[in-house]
């Protein structure tokens, strides 16, 4: 079961500010309690609200502050009991329901957490925090499709929310679909790729150009761990995805056989900024010609810009690989920087320079060379996805 999903509490002081309440509109004890909570003084916040009642009207803010304070103290049973009393007193309140859902979630009562977050969203479809929390409830139960469905609906109702969009993009089923061309197929790593991956990591010439430092300490156990982690949650948890590049051999019986010939990766994936770093490599020199690397590159560009919606791809090239740098620039990447002696190979002690290259979506869309090449090698124009 994924253990990286986290439900977060709404921030009371932020909610109060969001409501544009002034000191005159909010009883002073509640404002004081909110500030104490913000300072990390949860016990003092609870005491302040407790002492203020019943003189202070039972506004939603008092209940929200109290439940949040109990959660921060780790007393989640008290938190949901206070939340239940508050809901009976003031009726459904989206933020109080959100708080109660967090308490249930931490106690691993996922059924009641789901109910609470659903009610919070039904009360206010613009409660971004509750939408993300509900998705994390499903992720915690290893239900990525239900999480994605929740985020998709939430994003349709809140298209400007970067928080929803980021998680929605990370769980998109496009990530686990193979990238298909007539000659090549790119698919996610799986358990059967252990031997091929081990051969790649042990090939120092290949790794020097693909990812010079990735092979360090790559024992069989590390490789097995990498394969286990390359799942639907790879983007969310590790911010990277690895593909095996396979050559497609069509038989006379219209069946296809696939031979692994290379690796492709998107790493340092930043969904908020819609960018990632691209890596592609082939251990066997025979597969570095005949348009094979170019076809693989076109498939990844199509995926990144058209299926995921990245704004930018980055390519880092080592200074001693001039051929790769020229090829990268020829495809439309712009050399954005050159860092002399920027890295050090700990095995040889040599310093390494690197080229930093970038391709923006707007430049990708107007790249006539990519347009011609993709039509020839893939059968459609990747710069205009509607052409396929």
NORHU-V588209 format. One record per residue. N is the residue number from 0. RES is the residue in one small letter. BURIAL is 1 if it has 24 or more other ideal C-beta (glycine too) atoms within 12 Angstrom, else 0. Layout:
N/RES/BURIAL
N/RES/BURIAL
//
This chain:
0/x/0
1/x/1
2/x/0
3/x/0
4/x/1
5/x/0
6/x/1
7/x/1
8/x/1
9/x/1
10/x/0
11/x/1
12/x/1
13/x/0
14/x/1
15/x/1
16/x/0
17/x/0
18/x/0
19/x/0
20/x/0
21/x/0
22/x/0
23/x/0
24/x/0
25/x/1
26/x/1
27/x/0
28/x/1
29/x/1
30/x/1
31/x/1
32/x/1
33/x/1
34/x/0
35/x/1
36/x/1
37/x/1
38/x/0
39/x/0
40/x/0
41/x/1
42/x/0
43/x/1
44/x/1
45/x/1
46/x/0
47/x/1
48/x/1
49/x/0
50/x/0
51/x/1
52/x/1
53/x/0
54/x/0
55/x/1
56/x/0
57/x/1
58/x/1
59/x/1
60/x/1
61/x/1
62/x/1
63/x/1
64/x/1
65/x/1
66/x/1
67/x/1
68/x/1
69/x/1
70/x/1
71/x/1
72/x/1
73/x/0
74/x/0
75/x/1
76/x/0
77/x/1
78/x/1
79/x/1
80/x/0
81/x/1
82/x/1
83/x/1
84/x/0
85/x/1
86/x/1
87/x/0
88/x/0
89/x/0
90/x/0
91/x/1
92/x/1
93/x/1
94/x/1
95/x/1
96/x/1
97/x/1
98/x/1
99/x/1
100/x/1
101/x/1
102/x/1
103/x/1
104/x/1
105/x/1
106/x/1
107/x/0
108/x/1
109/x/1
110/x/0
111/x/1
112/x/1
113/x/1
114/x/0
115/x/1
116/x/1
117/x/1
118/x/1
119/x/1
120/x/1
121/x/0
122/x/1
123/x/1
124/x/0
125/x/0
126/x/1
127/x/1
128/x/1
129/x/1
130/x/1
131/x/1
132/x/1
133/x/1
134/x/1
135/x/1
136/x/1
137/x/1
138/x/1
139/x/1
140/x/1
141/x/0
142/x/1
143/x/1
144/x/0
145/x/0
146/x/1
147/x/1
148/x/0
149/x/1
150/x/1
151/x/1
152/x/0
153/x/1
154/x/1
155/x/0
156/x/0
157/x/1
158/x/0
159/x/0
160/x/1
161/x/0
162/x/1
163/x/1
164/x/1
165/x/1
166/x/1
167/x/1
168/x/1
169/x/1
170/x/1
171/x/1
172/x/0
173/x/1
174/x/1
175/x/1
176/x/0
177/x/1
178/x/1
179/x/1
180/x/1
181/x/0
182/x/1
183/x/1
184/x/1
185/x/1
186/x/1
187/x/1
188/x/1
189/x/1
190/x/0
191/x/0
192/x/1
193/x/1
194/x/0
195/x/1
196/x/1
197/x/0
198/x/0
199/x/1
200/x/1
201/x/0
202/x/1
203/x/0
204/x/0
205/x/1
206/x/1
207/x/1
208/x/1
209/x/1
210/x/1
211/x/1
212/x/0
213/x/1
214/x/1
215/x/0
216/x/0
217/x/1
218/x/0
219/x/0
220/x/0
221/x/0
222/x/1
223/x/0
224/x/0
225/x/1
226/x/1
227/x/0
228/x/1
229/x/1
230/x/1
231/x/1
232/x/1
233/x/1
234/x/1
235/x/1
236/x/1
237/x/1
238/x/1
239/x/1
240/x/1
241/x/1
242/x/1
243/x/1
244/x/1
245/x/1
246/x/1
247/x/1
248/x/0
249/x/0
250/x/0
251/x/0
252/x/0
253/x/0
254/x/0
255/x/0
256/x/0
257/x/1
258/x/0
259/x/1
260/x/1
261/x/1
262/x/1
263/x/1
264/x/1
265/x/1
266/x/1
267/x/0
268/x/1
269/x/0
270/x/1
271/x/0
272/x/0
273/x/0
274/x/1
275/x/1
276/x/1
277/x/1
278/x/1
279/x/1
280/x/1
281/x/1
282/x/1
283/x/1
284/x/0
285/x/0
286/x/1
287/x/1
288/x/0
289/x/0
290/x/0
291/x/1
292/x/1
293/x/1
294/x/1
295/x/1
296/x/1
297/x/1
298/x/1
299/x/1
300/x/1
301/x/1
302/x/1
303/x/1
304/x/1
305/x/1
306/x/1
307/x/1
308/x/1
309/x/1
310/x/1
311/x/1
312/x/1
313/x/1
314/x/1
315/x/1
316/x/1
317/x/1
318/x/1
319/x/0
320/x/1
321/x/0
322/x/0
323/x/1
324/x/1
325/x/0
326/x/1
327/x/1
328/x/0
329/x/0
330/x/1
331/x/1
332/x/1
333/x/0
334/x/0
335/x/0
336/x/0
337/x/0
338/x/0
339/x/0
340/x/0
341/x/0
342/x/0
343/x/0
344/x/0
345/x/0
346/x/0
347/x/0
348/x/0
349/x/0
350/x/0
351/x/1
352/x/0
353/x/1
354/x/1
355/x/1
356/x/1
357/x/1
358/x/1
359/x/1
360/x/1
361/x/0
362/x/1
363/x/1
364/x/0
365/x/0
366/x/1
367/x/0
368/x/1
369/x/1
370/x/1
371/x/0
372/x/1
373/x/1
374/x/0
375/x/0
376/x/1
377/x/1
378/x/0
379/x/1
380/x/1
381/x/1
382/x/1
383/x/0
384/x/0
385/x/0
386/x/0
387/x/0
//
